[in-house]
Amino acid sequence: MRRADPHPSRRMFLDATGAMMAAGLTAGCTPDSARPGRPGPAAQATPEPVPATGRHQAGITLPQPAQPHLLAVVADLDATAAPGPLLAELGQAIGALTSGTDTRLLGLPPGDLTVTVGVGPRLVRAAGASLPGAADLPRFARERIAPRARGGDLLLQICASDALLLPVVAAALLDHAGDRVRERWRQSGRRGTNVSVGNGLTASRNPLGFIDGIVGPHTTAERERDLWLSGPPAVAGGTLAVLRHMELDLPRFAALSVAEQEAVLGRRRASGVPLSGGTAASGPELGAKTPDGRYLVPADAHVRRAHANVVGVGLMLRRSYSTDQPAPGLLFISFQNDLRTFTATLTHMETSDALLPFTTTTAGGTFLILPGFDRQRPLGSRLFG
């Protein structure tokens, strides 16, 4: 987690430009390019653009699979700033950035760039105290969160296959907002290589070496039930996000044997298959036992303690990103249409989840991810119009 720079947009433009120049210089010094007649590495195809407009914001279920690079920027609105006009302007800027027509991209192709915008509980309560997203995220055990890294008014989730885009887009949006926002903290992360888990689904490995995000609302019916808000009209088509940064005790986890690591998670490290057998996508058989009566999935295994049926909640769409600043860790994001899906799950985990002792949460908040937008319905207009 990094705190805000006093002049984030100016600094990030310089950082991004320097990174582009360094990348170009490095490319010119590779052995292949230095030898006449030797073909260089094949150029990677630019990913297809992702439309910014629609019923839902991009960057949640589209693109599929998710882009490997993410930057989360959390900011507060100035007391005199009106959220409605600001959000509408941000929506227009996002459309220009993702379509490649904004000169602030510095010539970079947008590819599969997405920007997903959420608003914090303070702003939601100002629009309606009973609206989804009006409740703050409770405090939990194993947290070491500075006041500046807890909560926030505005979330910008910037995702892309090209990591160079992230600081450039963040600088453009923060520059557009100007003095109306004050950055609190930001965190970048990256996902591992996507692994097939069956049923046409993919997931990536987390820094612990395990395939993460296998269980979730993957079908249209599951997403309508557990992911998207159905109402009231001001928030319909949106969802609720929980964002948490966790430091991981990787040396202590790595000191465990593979069998001990698998007992902590409840899955095979190599394949993601539950310790009860089957396939990675089929889910664990929590009642399965050994001949001598022991559960195949241990009582304190993460997949058991966090299982939706055990907790009695819906499914959450979970994404984990590896981080290395200021320490090795995990940027965790979940999307759900009921905050209790997350809070009840973590409360249940706190009693005896074998994974939690390896984590310390250092930043977090919850945000109402606004419904999708278009030219007729600007971003945030149904909530702050």
C-alpha positions in Angstrom: 0.0 0.0 0.0 1.3 3.5 -0.9 0.0 6.8 0.5 -1.0 9.5 -1.9 1.6 11.8 -3.5 1.0 15.5 -2.8 0.8 15.9 -6.6 -0.2 12.5 -7.9 -1.2 13.3 -11.5 2.1 15.2 -12.2 4.2 12.6 -10.6 2.5 9.7 -12.3 2.8 11.3 -15.8 6.5 11.6 -15.2 6.8 8.0 -13.9 4.8 6.6 -16.8 6.8 8.5 -19.4 10.1 7.4 -17.8 8.9 3.8 -17.8 8.0 4.0 -21.5 11.4 5.4 -22.4 13.1 2.8 -20.3 11.1 0.1 -22.0 12.1 1.4 -25.4 15.8 1.6 -24.5 15.8 -1.9 -23.1 14.1 -3.2 -26.2 16.8 -1.7 -28.4 19.6 -3.4 -26.4 18.4 -7.0 -26.6 20.7 -9.6 -28.3 18.1 -10.3 -31.0 17.7 -6.7 -32.0 21.4 -6.1 -31.9 22.1 -8.7 -34.6 21.3 -7.8 -38.2 19.0 -10.3 -39.8 17.9 -11.9 -36.6 14.1 -11.6 -36.1 13.0 -10.1 -32.8 10.4 -11.7 -30.5 6.9 -11.8 -32.0 4.8 -8.8 -31.1 1.8 -9.6 -28.9 -1.6 -8.8 -30.3 -3.3 -5.9 -28.6 -6.4 -7.1 -26.6 -9.8 -6.2 -27.9 -11.3 -3.0 -26.4 -13.9 -3.4 -23.7 -16.9 -1.1 -24.0 -17.2 1.3 -21.1 -21.0 1.7 -21.4 -23.8 -0.8 -20.7 -26.1 -2.1 -17.9 -23.1 -2.8 -15.7 -19.7 -1.1 -15.5 -16.8 -2.9 -17.2 -14.1 -4.5 -15.0 -16.3 -6.7 -12.9 -17.3 -9.7 -15.1 -15.8 -8.3 -18.3 -13.4 -8.9 -19.7 -13.3 -12.6 -19.0 -10.8 -13.7 -17.8 -9.8 -10.6 -15.9 -6.8 -8.5 -17.0 -3.5 -9.4 -15.1 -2.8 -5.8 -13.9 -4.8 -3.7 -11.5 -4.4 -0.3 -9.8 -6.8 0.7 -7.0 -6.9 4.3 -6.1 -9.0 5.5 -3.1 -9.8 9.1 -2.6 -12.0 11.5 -0.7 -14.2 14.2 -2.2 -13.7 17.8 -1.1 -16.5 19.0 1.2 -17.6 21.6 -1.4 -17.6 19.2 -4.4 -20.9 17.9 -5.8 -20.6 14.1 -6.5 -23.1 14.2 -9.4 -21.2 16.5 -11.8 -17.8 14.9 -10.9 -19.0 11.4 -11.6 -20.6 12.4 -14.9 -17.3 14.0 -16.0 -15.3 10.9 -14.9 -17.6 8.7 -16.9 -17.0 10.9 -20.0 -13.2 10.7 -19.4 -13.4 7.0 -19.0 -15.2 6.6 -22.3 -12.5 8.7 -24.0 -9.6 6.8 -22.3 -11.0 3.3 -23.0 -11.7 4.2 -26.7 -8.2 5.6 -27.2 -9.4 9.2 -28.1 -7.9 10.9 -25.1 -4.5 12.5 -25.7 -3.6 11.9 -22.1 -2.9 8.2 -23.0 0.4 9.5 -24.4 0.1 7.3 -27.5 -0.5 4.0 -25.6 -3.2 1.8 -27.2 -6.0 1.3 -24.6 -6.4 -2.4 -25.4 -8.6 -4.0 -22.8 -8.4 -1.1 -20.4 -11.3 -0.8 -17.9 -12.0 1.7 -15.2 -14.6 0.8 -12.6 -15.9 3.5 -10.2 -17.3 3.1 -6.8 -18.5 5.5 -4.1 -18.0 5.0 -0.3 -20.6 4.8 2.4 -20.5 8.5 3.3 -21.6 9.5 -0.2 -24.2 6.8 -0.3 -25.7 7.8 3.0 -26.0 11.4 1.7 -28.1 10.0 -1.2 -30.2 7.7 1.1 -29.4 6.2 4.5 -31.2 2.9 3.7 -29.5 2.4 0.3 -27.2 -0.6 -0.4 -23.7 0.6 0.3 -24.6 3.0 3.1 -23.0 0.8 5.8 -19.3 1.1 6.6 -17.1 -2.0 6.6 -16.8 -3.3 10.2 -13.5 -3.8 11.9 -12.1 -7.3 12.1 -9.4 -9.1 13.9 -5.8 -9.2 12.5 -6.0 -5.6 11.2 -3.3 -3.0 11.3 -5.0 -0.2 9.4 -3.9 3.4 9.6 -6.8 5.9 9.6 -5.9 7.1 6.2 -6.1 3.6 4.8 -9.6 2.8 6.1 -12.7 3.7 4.1 -12.9 6.5 1.5 -15.3 8.3 -0.8 -14.2 7.2 -4.2 -12.7 4.0 -5.7 -11.1 3.9 -9.1 -10.3 0.3 -10.1 -8.1 0.5 -13.2 -7.4 -2.8 -15.0 -5.5 -3.7 -18.2 -3.3 -6.2 -19.8 -0.7 -3.5 -20.3 0.8 -2.4 -16.9 2.0 0.9 -18.4 -1.5 2.1 -18.8 -2.3 2.0 -15.1 -0.4 5.1 -13.8 -1.1 7.0 -17.0 -4.9 6.5 -16.7 -4.8 7.2 -12.9 -3.0 10.5 -13.5 -5.4 11.5 -16.2 -8.5 10.9 -14.1 -7.0 12.5 -10.9 -5.9 15.5 -13.0 -9.5 15.8 -14.4 -10.9 15.7 -10.9 -8.5 18.4 -9.7 -9.0 19.9 -6.3 -12.4 18.1 -5.9 -10.7 14.9 -4.7 -7.8 14.1 -2.4 -6.1 10.8 -2.8 -5.9 8.6 0.3 -4.0 5.5 -0.8 -3.3 3.4 -3.8 -2.2 -0.2 -4.4 -1.2 -1.9 -7.6 -1.2 -5.7 -8.1 -0.9 -8.4 -10.6 -2.6 -11.7 -11.2 -0.8 -15.0 -12.0 -1.2 -17.0 -15.2 -4.8 -18.2 -15.7 -5.3 -21.9 -15.1 -8.2 -23.9 -16.4 -10.3 -25.3 -13.6 -13.0 -27.0 -15.7 -16.4 -26.1 -16.9 -14.9 -23.5 -19.2 -13.6 -21.5 -16.2 -10.2 -20.2 -15.4 -8.6 -18.8 -12.2 -5.1 -17.7 -11.3 -2.6 -18.6 -8.6 -2.2 -16.4 -5.6 1.2 -15.6 -3.9 0.8 -18.7 -1.7 0.9 -20.8 -4.8 -2.7 -21.9 -4.8 -5.4 -21.4 -7.5 -7.7 -18.7 -6.2 -11.2 -17.6 -7.0 -12.5 -20.9 -8.2 -15.9 -20.6 -6.4 -18.1 -17.7 -7.4 -21.2 -16.6 -9.2 -20.2 -17.7 -12.7 -23.6 -18.3 -14.4 -26.0 -15.6 -15.4 -28.5 -16.9 -12.9 -26.0 -16.9 -10.1 -24.9 -13.4 -10.9 -28.5 -12.1 -10.9 -29.0 -13.8 -7.5 -25.7 -13.0 -5.7 -23.8 -10.3 -7.7 -25.9 -7.5 -9.2 -28.2 -5.2 -7.2 -31.8 -5.5 -8.4 -32.9 -2.3 -6.7 -33.8 0.3 -5.7 -33.7 1.9 -9.2 -30.9 4.3 -8.2 -28.5 1.4 -7.7 -29.9 -1.4 -9.9 -27.2 -2.9 -12.0 -24.5 -2.0 -9.6 -22.8 -4.2 -6.9 -21.0 -3.8 -3.6 -17.2 -4.1 -3.5 -14.9 -4.9 -0.6 -11.3 -4.0 -1.0 -8.6 -5.2 1.4 -4.9 -5.2 1.3 -3.2 -8.0 3.3 0.4 -8.6 4.1 1.3 -12.3 4.0 3.8 -14.2 6.1 5.2 -16.0 3.1 8.4 -17.4 4.9 6.3 -19.1 7.6 3.8 -20.5 5.1 6.6 -21.7 2.8 8.2 -23.5 5.8 5.2 -25.8 5.9 5.2 -29.1 4.0 3.0 -29.2 0.9 0.6 -31.5 2.8 0.4 -29.0 5.6 -0.1 -26.1 3.2 -2.9 -28.1 1.5 -4.5 -28.7 4.9 -4.6 -25.0 5.5 -6.4 -24.2 2.3 -8.3 -27.5 1.8 -7.2 -28.0 -1.8 -4.3 -29.6 -3.7 -1.7 -26.9 -4.4 -0.9 -28.2 -7.9 -4.4 -28.7 -9.3 -6.9 -26.9 -7.0 -8.8 -30.1 -6.5 -10.5 -30.2 -3.0 -8.9 -32.6 -0.6 -12.2 -34.5 -0.7 -11.6 -35.3 -4.4 -13.4 -34.6 -7.6 -12.4 -31.6 -9.8 -11.4 -28.1 -9.0 -14.7 -26.7 -10.2 -16.9 -29.3 -8.6 -16.4 -27.9 -5.1 -15.5 -29.7 -1.8 -17.5 -32.6 -0.3 -17.4 -31.2 3.2 -19.0 -34.3 4.8 -16.5 -36.7 3.3 -14.4 -38.6 5.9 -11.5 -41.0 6.1 -12.2 -44.7 7.2 -11.2 -43.7 10.7 -13.7 -40.8 10.8 -11.5 -37.7 10.1 -12.8 -35.1 7.7 -10.9 -35.2 4.4 -11.3 -31.4 4.3 -10.0 -30.4 7.8 -12.4 -28.6 10.1 -10.3 -25.4 10.1 -9.4 -25.5 6.3 -10.1 -22.2 4.5 -12.5 -23.7 1.9 -14.7 -25.1 4.7 -14.7 -22.0 7.0 -15.4 -19.6 4.0 -17.9 -21.9 2.2 -21.1 -20.1 1.4 -23.3 -23.0 2.5 -21.5 -23.3 5.8 -21.8 -19.6 6.5 -25.3 -19.3 5.1 -24.7 -16.5 2.6 -24.6 -16.1 -1.2 -21.6 -16.3 -3.4 -19.1 -13.6 -3.9 -17.0 -12.9 -7.0 -13.5 -12.8 -5.6 -10.2 -11.6 -7.2 -6.8 -11.7 -5.7 -3.8 -9.7 -6.9 -0.2 -10.2 -5.8 1.6 -7.2 -4.3 5.2 -6.6 -3.2 5.0 -3.0 -1.8 5.5 -2.3 1.1 5.7 -6.0 1.8 4.7 -9.2 0.0 0.9 -9.4 0.1 -2.4 -9.7 -1.5 -4.9 -7.2 -2.8 -8.3 -8.8 -2.3 -11.4 -7.6 -4.0 -14.9 -9.2 -3.7 -18.1 -8.2 -5.4 -21.5 -9.1 -4.0 -25.0 -7.6 -3.7 -25.2 -7.9 0.1 -22.4 -6.7 2.3 -23.3 -9.4 4.8 -22.0 -12.0 2.3 -18.5 -10.7 3.1 -18.9 -9.7 6.7 -20.5 -12.9 7.8 -17.9 -15.0 6.0 -15.0 -13.2 7.6 -16.6 -13.3 11.0 -17.0 -17.1 10.6 -13.4 -17.4 9.4 -12.1 -15.5 12.4 -13.2 -18.2 14.8 -10.9 -21.0 13.4 -9.7 -20.5 9.8 -6.2 -21.9 9.4 -5.3 -19.3 6.8 -5.9 -16.1 8.8 -2.8 -16.4 11.0 -0.7 -15.9 7.9 -2.4 -12.6 7.1 -2.4 -9.0 8.4 -4.8 -6.5 6.8 -3.3 -3.1 6.3 -6.0 -1.3 4.2 -9.6 -1.7 3.5 -13.0 -0.3 2.6 -16.3 -1.0 0.9 -17.8 0.8 -2.1 -21.0 0.9 -4.0 -20.0 0.1 -7.6 -22.3 2.4 -9.6 -24.6 1.0 -12.2 -23.5 1.1 -15.8 -23.8 4.3 -17.8 -24.2 5.7 -21.3 -24.7 9.1 -23.0 -28.3 9.3 -22.0 -27.5 8.2 -18.4 -24.2 9.6 -17.1 -22.2 7.8 -14.5 -23.8 8.3 -11.1 -26.8 10.2 -12.4 -29.4 7.8 -11.0 -28.0 8.2 -7.5 -26.9 11.8 -7.5 -28.9 13.3 -10.3 
